Amino acid sequence: MFSIEMLPALHGDALWIEYGDDNGPRCVLIDGGPSSKVTADALRQRLRERVFDGNGELELVIVTHIDADHVTGVLGLLEDSEVTIEPGDVWFNGWEHLPTDVLGAKQAERLSAALIKRKLPWNKAFGGRAVMIPESGSLPPVPLPGGLELTLLSPGRPQLAELRPVWKAEVKKAGLVPGFGTETPEGQPDALGDEKIDPEQLAEESFEEDGSEPNGASIAVLAKFDNRTALLTGDAHAGVLESGLQRLGAGPGSKRIAIDAFKVPHHGSKFNLSSEVLDLVDCDRFLFSSNGNIFHHPDTVAVSRIVVGEDGRSLEFNYRTDFTDRWDSARMRRRFNYSTVFPGNGGDGLVVDL
């Protein structure tokens, strides 16, 4: 078995991955969402059922980057003295992993302290150094026990270096929302409200790259198990993903990387999903993790780039909201030949079986 569960993490990410034997699965946690009782309860339930009271093993925890909607839930687990969590490794780039010494952001400093206090392995797969792709050459996969392989696509040294000047400022931002505060930046609307959607027109909108340095430093991986693959992107920049896919052998108009599921970057922001990235992958299933309550994700432009690109694609959401339900239109699905998947029974969160 190989499954990805997009836990109900509000506007953030919390991915619970299981692979191997269903009676004794090996597990990977990627991010923990923002501060939320719903998310925290879901995380603890998975740990209890599959690891603490079951026969599973928590092989790896990945904290993709320092935004609060990714890091806070993991921080809550590690700072809770009643939770015994012993992953085989933790991938997280703290301030000491940046190219030069800088002041660390508030939550990142707390997470670093918690890792040290618990004496957990930290970036063990990278010799304790930064989790980043090599500057040249191939992108070797990192094997995990039980057969899962993770190939790192982001970040590179330049993205970590670009994070240095803004790290100190992160301390001052409530919630560590980089650059935007709690509002969408002026001149970059990320939703169209109740306006009529025209995917063909929206897909033609020129691409503008996300300018957030913390997002650019996101850890993104291509996960492979038993000939099934998933691209898990955090909030990575499109240009970095494009470069990584090309280093794996993809090329525009020629070879594409076949993947079974693509967790779209930055919750479906139009500033992180470009047509150039989509042209490099052969994929039918696109996963969205967001309830849209802050930045109105997923953005209509990003989703339009997906549905206009090829027939037969599936949009799979871990929440049914005004920003996702609009894509469940029977007329729209017929016109662009795509399908939608939502949580069942009025709940939140979605399990994706590969």
C-alpha beads as a LAMMPS data file, in Angstrom:
LAMMPS data file: protein, C-alpha beads

354 atoms
353 bonds

1 atom types
1 bond types

-500.0 500.0 xlo xhi
-500.0 500.0 ylo yhi
-500.0 500.0 zlo zhi

Masses

1 110.0

Atoms # bond

1 1 1 0.000 0.000 0.000
2 1 1 1.052 3.589 -0.665
3 1 1 -1.244 6.400 0.440
4 1 1 -1.131 10.133 1.066
5 1 1 -3.598 11.646 3.508
6 1 1 -4.100 15.390 3.303
7 1 1 -5.124 16.023 6.903
8 1 1 -7.537 18.899 7.667
9 1 1 -4.848 21.551 8.162
10 1 1 -6.923 24.702 7.506
11 1 1 -4.919 26.895 5.097
12 1 1 -1.751 24.828 5.602
13 1 1 -0.218 21.448 4.860
14 1 1 -0.106 18.284 6.959
15 1 1 0.532 15.158 4.873
16 1 1 0.453 11.713 6.467
17 1 1 2.048 9.113 4.179
18 1 1 1.892 5.354 4.658
19 1 1 3.608 2.662 2.608
20 1 1 4.364 -1.043 2.824
21 1 1 2.282 -3.514 4.842
22 1 1 -1.116 -2.233 5.947
23 1 1 -0.809 -4.217 9.197
24 1 1 2.537 -2.605 10.026
25 1 1 2.919 0.470 7.833
26 1 1 5.943 2.683 7.562
27 1 1 4.940 6.330 7.939
28 1 1 6.201 9.754 6.884
29 1 1 4.844 13.087 8.126
30 1 1 5.356 16.137 5.921
31 1 1 4.516 19.346 7.825
32 1 1 1.977 19.723 10.606
33 1 1 -0.253 22.606 9.593
34 1 1 -0.897 25.764 11.650
35 1 1 -2.006 25.972 15.262
36 1 1 -5.302 24.085 15.156
37 1 1 -6.985 21.648 17.538
38 1 1 -8.543 19.788 14.606
39 1 1 -5.162 19.270 12.948
40 1 1 -3.423 18.447 16.225
41 1 1 -6.073 15.859 17.101
42 1 1 -5.788 14.272 13.648
43 1 1 -1.989 14.066 13.928
44 1 1 -2.131 12.494 17.368
45 1 1 -4.781 10.028 16.236
46 1 1 -2.629 8.850 13.316
47 1 1 0.395 8.488 15.584
48 1 1 -1.632 6.611 18.190
49 1 1 -3.392 4.258 15.796
50 1 1 -0.518 3.515 13.445
51 1 1 2.624 3.940 15.555
52 1 1 2.074 4.034 19.332
53 1 1 -0.672 1.379 19.593
54 1 1 -0.005 -0.319 16.264
55 1 1 2.896 -1.955 14.505
56 1 1 3.889 0.982 12.316
57 1 1 7.132 2.919 12.241
58 1 1 7.536 6.685 11.852
59 1 1 10.487 6.737 9.469
60 1 1 10.724 10.443 8.709
61 1 1 9.334 13.883 9.547
62 1 1 9.868 16.641 6.974
63 1 1 9.309 20.297 7.830
64 1 1 9.393 21.847 4.392
65 1 1 9.985 25.457 5.480
66 1 1 9.408 27.902 8.326
67 1 1 5.934 29.274 7.535
68 1 1 3.529 28.862 10.446
69 1 1 0.979 26.938 8.371
70 1 1 3.560 24.170 7.923
71 1 1 5.767 24.213 11.014
72 1 1 3.487 24.937 13.981
73 1 1 1.776 21.544 14.178
74 1 1 5.116 19.704 14.244
75 1 1 6.349 22.123 16.880
76 1 1 3.263 21.328 18.981
77 1 1 4.052 17.610 18.870
78 1 1 7.680 18.072 19.857
79 1 1 6.930 20.507 22.674
80 1 1 4.239 18.234 24.149
81 1 1 5.906 16.218 26.904
82 1 1 3.065 13.679 26.791
83 1 1 3.830 12.714 23.179
84 1 1 6.638 10.235 22.627
85 1 1 7.719 10.735 19.046
86 1 1 10.852 9.035 17.735
87 1 1 11.172 9.360 13.961
88 1 1 14.054 7.749 12.140
89 1 1 15.083 11.178 10.830
90 1 1 13.871 14.785 10.694
91 1 1 14.508 16.910 7.618
92 1 1 14.390 20.595 8.491
93 1 1 16.657 23.497 7.536
94 1 1 17.305 25.586 10.646
95 1 1 19.360 28.732 10.775
96 1 1 22.614 26.806 11.160
97 1 1 21.975 25.134 7.804
98 1 1 21.909 28.429 5.920
99 1 1 25.108 29.445 4.118
100 1 1 26.013 32.029 6.798
101 1 1 24.981 32.626 10.416
102 1 1 21.829 34.694 10.862
103 1 1 19.236 35.243 13.576
104 1 1 16.661 32.449 13.445
105 1 1 12.929 32.964 13.220
106 1 1 10.911 32.447 16.374
107 1 1 9.170 29.128 15.610
108 1 1 12.222 27.789 13.809
109 1 1 14.342 28.466 16.874
110 1 1 11.823 26.666 19.085
111 1 1 11.695 23.726 16.703
112 1 1 15.490 23.525 16.667
113 1 1 15.555 23.563 20.464
114 1 1 12.899 20.828 20.636
115 1 1 14.867 18.593 18.255
116 1 1 17.997 19.040 20.353
117 1 1 16.145 18.486 23.634
118 1 1 14.619 15.235 22.372
119 1 1 17.970 14.176 20.864
120 1 1 16.258 13.284 17.604
121 1 1 18.195 12.566 14.416
122 1 1 18.290 15.778 12.400
123 1 1 19.043 15.783 8.656
124 1 1 20.792 12.463 9.215
125 1 1 20.346 11.506 5.572
126 1 1 22.394 14.584 4.662
127 1 1 25.141 14.061 7.217
128 1 1 23.594 16.682 9.518
129 1 1 24.090 19.356 6.880
130 1 1 21.465 21.307 4.974
131 1 1 18.716 19.497 3.103
132 1 1 19.460 20.841 -0.374
133 1 1 20.072 19.583 -3.884
134 1 1 23.661 19.346 -5.174
135 1 1 24.780 22.276 -7.291
136 1 1 25.506 20.014 -10.267
137 1 1 25.193 16.430 -11.384
138 1 1 22.409 13.954 -10.785
139 1 1 19.737 14.079 -8.094
140 1 1 20.249 10.811 -6.198
141 1 1 17.260 9.286 -4.384
142 1 1 17.373 8.919 -0.603
143 1 1 16.135 5.431 0.370
144 1 1 13.985 4.941 3.464
145 1 1 13.481 1.612 5.254
146 1 1 10.820 -0.484 3.543
147 1 1 11.493 0.681 0.007
148 1 1 10.284 4.292 -0.234
149 1 1 12.668 6.560 -2.160
150 1 1 12.658 10.359 -1.904
151 1 1 14.401 12.415 -4.572
152 1 1 14.984 16.001 -3.498
153 1 1 13.969 18.687 -6.035
154 1 1 14.168 21.784 -3.811
155 1 1 15.780 23.805 -2.322
156 1 1 19.196 24.626 -3.724
157 1 1 21.967 26.679 -2.168
158 1 1 20.752 29.930 -3.852
159 1 1 17.282 29.592 -2.284
160 1 1 18.727 29.044 1.185
161 1 1 21.072 32.004 0.695
162 1 1 18.175 34.252 -0.347
163 1 1 16.417 33.389 2.903
164 1 1 19.171 34.959 5.044
165 1 1 18.216 38.637 4.701
166 1 1 14.567 38.055 5.562
167 1 1 14.978 35.583 8.424
168 1 1 15.320 38.217 11.136
169 1 1 12.209 39.991 9.889
170 1 1 10.237 36.761 10.269
171 1 1 10.454 37.106 14.032
172 1 1 8.328 40.227 13.842
173 1 1 5.598 38.809 11.669
174 1 1 2.657 37.324 13.543
175 1 1 2.198 33.787 12.326
176 1 1 5.329 33.933 10.185
177 1 1 3.384 34.609 6.995
178 1 1 6.242 35.790 4.755
179 1 1 5.833 39.105 3.004
180 1 1 2.018 39.113 2.949
181 1 1 0.960 39.450 6.593
182 1 1 -2.666 38.322 6.664
183 1 1 -3.649 40.094 3.440
184 1 1 -3.090 39.221 -0.195
185 1 1 -0.352 41.538 -1.552
186 1 1 -1.567 44.578 -3.448
187 1 1 -1.534 44.044 -7.190
188 1 1 -1.518 40.254 -6.817
189 1 1 -5.117 39.161 -6.212
190 1 1 -5.199 35.442 -5.525
191 1 1 -8.925 34.871 -6.049
192 1 1 -11.722 36.191 -8.224
193 1 1 -14.553 36.074 -5.707
194 1 1 -17.891 35.475 -7.393
195 1 1 -16.800 36.516 -10.878
196 1 1 -17.588 34.106 -13.693
197 1 1 -14.761 31.670 -14.336
198 1 1 -13.380 31.300 -17.851
199 1 1 -10.558 28.718 -17.531
200 1 1 -9.320 29.177 -21.085
201 1 1 -8.847 32.901 -20.543
202 1 1 -7.450 32.491 -17.029
203 1 1 -4.917 29.879 -18.162
204 1 1 -3.470 32.435 -20.579
205 1 1 -2.584 34.849 -17.787
206 1 1 1.162 35.495 -17.760
207 1 1 3.006 33.772 -14.951
208 1 1 4.510 35.813 -12.124
209 1 1 6.864 33.954 -9.768
210 1 1 6.254 33.857 -6.016
211 1 1 8.691 36.275 -4.387
212 1 1 8.722 34.755 -0.896
213 1 1 12.182 33.622 0.208
214 1 1 10.867 31.113 2.815
215 1 1 8.681 29.503 0.144
216 1 1 11.645 29.349 -2.199
217 1 1 13.542 27.378 0.442
218 1 1 10.802 24.722 0.690
219 1 1 11.842 21.083 0.713
220 1 1 10.170 19.353 -2.257
221 1 1 10.531 15.641 -2.973
222 1 1 9.570 13.061 -5.552
223 1 1 8.416 10.039 -3.530
224 1 1 8.574 6.615 -5.168
225 1 1 7.353 3.265 -3.841
226 1 1 6.613 0.087 -5.756
227 1 1 6.622 1.877 -9.149
228 1 1 4.199 4.550 -7.916
229 1 1 5.299 8.149 -7.548
230 1 1 4.068 11.361 -5.943
231 1 1 5.445 14.876 -6.291
232 1 1 5.183 16.621 -2.898
233 1 1 6.128 20.263 -3.217
234 1 1 5.550 22.260 -0.019
235 1 1 5.380 25.897 -1.120
236 1 1 8.290 25.588 -3.567
237 1 1 8.887 28.073 -6.350
238 1 1 7.902 27.000 -9.857
239 1 1 11.325 27.865 -11.264
240 1 1 13.072 25.638 -8.733
241 1 1 10.679 22.758 -9.427
242 1 1 11.158 23.206 -13.153
243 1 1 14.925 23.057 -12.778
244 1 1 14.727 19.956 -10.583
245 1 1 12.437 18.119 -13.003
246 1 1 14.757 18.962 -15.873
247 1 1 17.678 17.531 -13.907
248 1 1 15.682 14.319 -13.624
249 1 1 15.518 14.181 -17.411
250 1 1 12.322 16.052 -18.238
251 1 1 12.300 18.477 -21.133
252 1 1 9.666 20.713 -22.737
253 1 1 8.058 19.033 -25.714
254 1 1 9.963 15.807 -25.160
255 1 1 10.341 13.549 -22.155
256 1 1 7.997 14.100 -19.225
257 1 1 8.284 12.681 -15.723
258 1 1 5.458 10.217 -15.098
259 1 1 3.919 10.689 -11.647
260 1 1 0.769 9.271 -10.104
261 1 1 -0.103 12.285 -7.925
262 1 1 1.031 15.916 -7.775
263 1 1 0.441 17.835 -4.525
264 1 1 0.369 21.329 -6.001
265 1 1 2.717 23.902 -4.440
266 1 1 1.555 26.644 -2.071
267 1 1 -2.011 25.296 -1.808
268 1 1 -2.759 26.131 -5.435
269 1 1 -1.373 29.671 -5.673
270 1 1 -1.055 30.971 -9.216
271 1 1 2.390 32.284 -8.292
272 1 1 3.778 28.770 -7.689
273 1 1 2.254 26.605 -10.421
274 1 1 3.379 27.483 -13.934
275 1 1 2.443 25.953 -17.270
276 1 1 6.148 25.188 -17.718
277 1 1 6.119 22.902 -14.664
278 1 1 2.914 21.213 -15.819
279 1 1 4.480 20.586 -19.238
280 1 1 7.274 18.591 -17.579
281 1 1 5.029 16.056 -15.820
282 1 1 2.707 13.340 -17.050
283 1 1 0.086 13.278 -14.298
284 1 1 -3.682 12.889 -13.982
285 1 1 -4.198 13.517 -10.241
286 1 1 -3.654 16.932 -8.646
287 1 1 -3.971 17.328 -4.880
288 1 1 -4.950 20.548 -3.095
289 1 1 -4.482 21.174 0.627
290 1 1 -6.299 24.320 1.778
291 1 1 -9.587 25.542 3.208
292 1 1 -9.098 28.921 1.541
293 1 1 -9.753 30.918 4.699
294 1 1 -6.823 33.333 4.388
295 1 1 -5.512 33.557 0.809
296 1 1 -8.559 32.053 -0.933
297 1 1 -6.608 29.089 -2.251
298 1 1 -6.713 27.336 -4.628
299 1 1 -6.487 30.198 -7.063
300 1 1 -8.668 30.028 -10.170
301 1 1 -5.724 30.747 -12.477
302 1 1 -3.663 27.842 -11.113
303 1 1 -6.563 25.395 -11.393
304 1 1 -7.333 26.668 -14.892
305 1 1 -3.772 25.888 -15.981
306 1 1 -4.383 22.293 -14.906
307 1 1 -7.828 21.669 -16.412
308 1 1 -7.100 23.388 -19.720
309 1 1 -3.798 21.569 -20.168
310 1 1 -5.022 17.999 -20.780
311 1 1 -8.205 15.946 -20.698
312 1 1 -8.989 13.445 -17.973
313 1 1 -7.335 15.131 -15.020
314 1 1 -8.644 14.753 -11.474
315 1 1 -8.779 17.624 -8.952
316 1 1 -8.679 16.243 -5.407
317 1 1 -9.418 18.570 -2.478
318 1 1 -9.170 18.046 1.279
319 1 1 -11.924 20.632 1.912
320 1 1 -15.181 21.544 0.194
321 1 1 -15.320 25.347 0.240
322 1 1 -16.508 28.157 -2.019
323 1 1 -13.042 28.094 -3.604
324 1 1 -13.117 24.371 -4.398
325 1 1 -16.826 23.756 -4.899
326 1 1 -16.857 26.063 -7.939
327 1 1 -14.853 23.375 -9.767
328 1 1 -17.568 20.767 -9.157
329 1 1 -19.791 22.357 -11.785
330 1 1 -21.155 19.642 -14.086
331 1 1 -21.030 22.053 -17.009
332 1 1 -17.384 22.896 -16.351
333 1 1 -16.425 19.246 -15.848
334 1 1 -18.039 18.258 -19.147
335 1 1 -16.514 21.146 -21.047
336 1 1 -12.939 20.498 -19.929
337 1 1 -13.225 16.750 -19.293
338 1 1 -11.932 16.622 -15.737
339 1 1 -13.240 15.091 -12.511
340 1 1 -13.312 16.195 -8.885
341 1 1 -12.835 14.400 -5.560
342 1 1 -13.953 15.831 -2.202
343 1 1 -14.027 14.579 1.398
344 1 1 -16.957 12.255 2.059
345 1 1 -19.785 12.513 4.578
346 1 1 -19.384 16.263 5.005
347 1 1 -15.996 15.883 6.700
348 1 1 -12.582 17.358 5.990
349 1 1 -9.320 15.725 4.953
350 1 1 -8.749 13.277 2.113
351 1 1 -6.919 9.966 1.725
352 1 1 -5.346 9.426 -1.699
353 1 1 -4.519 5.793 -2.463
354 1 1 -1.847 5.291 -5.100

Bonds

1 1 1 2
2 1 2 3
3 1 3 4
4 1 4 5
5 1 5 6
6 1 6 7
7 1 7 8
8 1 8 9
9 1 9 10
10 1 10 11
11 1 11 12
12 1 12 13
13 1 13 14
14 1 14 15
15 1 15 16
16 1 16 17
17 1 17 18
18 1 18 19
19 1 19 20
20 1 20 21
21 1 21 22
22 1 22 23
23 1 23 24
24 1 24 25
25 1 25 26
26 1 26 27
27 1 27 28
28 1 28 29
29 1 29 30
30 1 30 31
31 1 31 32
32 1 32 33
33 1 33 34
34 1 34 35
35 1 35 36
36 1 36 37
37 1 37 38
38 1 38 39
39 1 39 40
40 1 40 41
41 1 41 42
42 1 42 43
43 1 43 44
44 1 44 45
45 1 45 46
46 1 46 47
47 1 47 48
48 1 48 49
49 1 49 50
50 1 50 51
51 1 51 52
52 1 52 53
53 1 53 54
54 1 54 55
55 1 55 56
56 1 56 57
57 1 57 58
58 1 58 59
59 1 59 60
60 1 60 61
61 1 61 62
62 1 62 63
63 1 63 64
64 1 64 65
65 1 65 66
66 1 66 67
67 1 67 68
68 1 68 69
69 1 69 70
70 1 70 71
71 1 71 72
72 1 72 73
73 1 73 74
74 1 74 75
75 1 75 76
76 1 76 77
77 1 77 78
78 1 78 79
79 1 79 80
80 1 80 81
81 1 81 82
82 1 82 83
83 1 83 84
84 1 84 85
85 1 85 86
86 1 86 87
87 1 87 88
88 1 88 89
89 1 89 90
90 1 90 91
91 1 91 92
92 1 92 93
93 1 93 94
94 1 94 95
95 1 95 96
96 1 96 97
97 1 97 98
98 1 98 99
99 1 99 100
100 1 100 101
101 1 101 102
102 1 102 103
103 1 103 104
104 1 104 105
105 1 105 106
106 1 106 107
107 1 107 108
108 1 108 109
109 1 109 110
110 1 110 111
111 1 111 112
112 1 112 113
113 1 113 114
114 1 114 115
115 1 115 116
116 1 116 117
117 1 117 118
118 1 118 119
119 1 119 120
120 1 120 121
121 1 121 122
122 1 122 123
123 1 123 124
124 1 124 125
125 1 125 126
126 1 126 127
127 1 127 128
128 1 128 129
129 1 129 130
130 1 130 131
131 1 131 132
132 1 132 133
133 1 133 134
134 1 134 135
135 1 135 136
136 1 136 137
137 1 137 138
138 1 138 139
139 1 139 140
140 1 140 141
141 1 141 142
142 1 142 143
143 1 143 144
144 1 144 145
145 1 145 146
146 1 146 147
147 1 147 148
148 1 148 149
149 1 149 150
150 1 150 151
151 1 151 152
152 1 152 153
153 1 153 154
154 1 154 155
155 1 155 156
156 1 156 157
157 1 157 158
158 1 158 159
159 1 159 160
160 1 160 161
161 1 161 162
162 1 162 163
163 1 163 164
164 1 164 165
165 1 165 166
166 1 166 167
167 1 167 168
168 1 168 169
169 1 169 170
170 1 170 171
171 1 171 172
172 1 172 173
173 1 173 174
174 1 174 175
175 1 175 176
176 1 176 177
177 1 177 178
178 1 178 179
179 1 179 180
180 1 180 181
181 1 181 182
182 1 182 183
183 1 183 184
184 1 184 185
185 1 185 186
186 1 186 187
187 1 187 188
188 1 188 189
189 1 189 190
190 1 190 191
191 1 191 192
192 1 192 193
193 1 193 194
194 1 194 195
195 1 195 196
196 1 196 197
197 1 197 198
198 1 198 199
199 1 199 200
200 1 200 201
201 1 201 202
202 1 202 203
203 1 203 204
204 1 204 205
205 1 205 206
206 1 206 207
207 1 207 208
208 1 208 209
209 1 209 210
210 1 210 211
211 1 211 212
212 1 212 213
213 1 213 214
214 1 214 215
215 1 215 216
216 1 216 217
217 1 217 218
218 1 218 219
219 1 219 220
220 1 220 221
221 1 221 222
222 1 222 223
223 1 223 224
224 1 224 225
225 1 225 226
226 1 226 227
227 1 227 228
228 1 228 229
229 1 229 230
230 1 230 231
231 1 231 232
232 1 232 233
233 1 233 234
234 1 234 235
235 1 235 236
236 1 236 237
237 1 237 238
238 1 238 239
239 1 239 240
240 1 240 241
241 1 241 242
242 1 242 243
243 1 243 244
244 1 244 245
245 1 245 246
246 1 246 247
247 1 247 248
248 1 248 249
249 1 249 250
250 1 250 251
251 1 251 252
252 1 252 253
253 1 253 254
254 1 254 255
255 1 255 256
256 1 256 257
257 1 257 258
258 1 258 259
259 1 259 260
260 1 260 261
261 1 261 262
262 1 262 263
263 1 263 264
264 1 264 265
265 1 265 266
266 1 266 267
267 1 267 268
268 1 268 269
269 1 269 270
270 1 270 271
271 1 271 272
272 1 272 273
273 1 273 274
274 1 274 275
275 1 275 276
276 1 276 277
277 1 277 278
278 1 278 279
279 1 279 280
280 1 280 281
281 1 281 282
282 1 282 283
283 1 283 284
284 1 284 285
285 1 285 286
286 1 286 287
287 1 287 288
288 1 288 289
289 1 289 290
290 1 290 291
291 1 291 292
292 1 292 293
293 1 293 294
294 1 294 295
295 1 295 296
296 1 296 297
297 1 297 298
298 1 298 299
299 1 299 300
300 1 300 301
301 1 301 302
302 1 302 303
303 1 303 304
304 1 304 305
305 1 305 306
306 1 306 307
307 1 307 308
308 1 308 309
309 1 309 310
310 1 310 311
311 1 311 312
312 1 312 313
313 1 313 314
314 1 314 315
315 1 315 316
316 1 316 317
317 1 317 318
318 1 318 319
319 1 319 320
320 1 320 321
321 1 321 322
322 1 322 323
323 1 323 324
324 1 324 325
325 1 325 326
326 1 326 327
327 1 327 328
328 1 328 329
329 1 329 330
330 1 330 331
331 1 331 332
332 1 332 333
333 1 333 334
334 1 334 335
335 1 335 336
336 1 336 337
337 1 337 338
338 1 338 339
339 1 339 340
340 1 340 341
341 1 341 342
342 1 342 343
343 1 343 344
344 1 344 345
345 1 345 346
346 1 346 347
347 1 347 348
348 1 348 349
349 1 349 350
350 1 350 351
351 1 351 352
352 1 352 353
353 1 353 354
